[in-house]
Amino acid sequence: MNKKIIIIDDDKVTLTMLEEVLTKKGFQVLSARDGAEGYLLIEKEKPDVLISDMLIPKLHGLDLCRKIKETPELRQIKVILMTAVYKDPVFMAQAKSCGADCFIEKPINTKDLISRIKEI
């Protein structure tokens, strides 16, 4: 069975590019444009992996990650946080402290992303 991935990003270009790349690699891909919509989709679909931008409307990526990791039935979901803005090591530490499994910077290197998905 193909792994199910949810991508949350308010940047349509990034969202579309990631959907195309991951679908071609055989993943089942669903997406949302903000944290609140994304969380509802996560609860419904229970994906294997969540790839979320940190700076998204309605529910910040860090808060979304924390909420997932604190919810027993969602805790096993692997969370990859991505950012174009928060490049300081402080933010990597924050991502780790809220339970993120991985942290990547934009622009996304898709080969790197695929290998990280396989790692986790």
QUIVEN-V169937 format. One record per helix or strand of 2 or more residues. SS is the DSSP state (H for helix, E for strand). FROM is the first residue (numbers start at 1). TO is the last residue. If there is no record, write none. Layout:
SS_FROM_TO / SS_FROM_TO
This chain:
E_4_8 / H_12_24 / E_28_32 / H_35_45 / E_49_53 / H_61_69 / E_78_83 / H_89_97 / E_102_105 / H_110_119
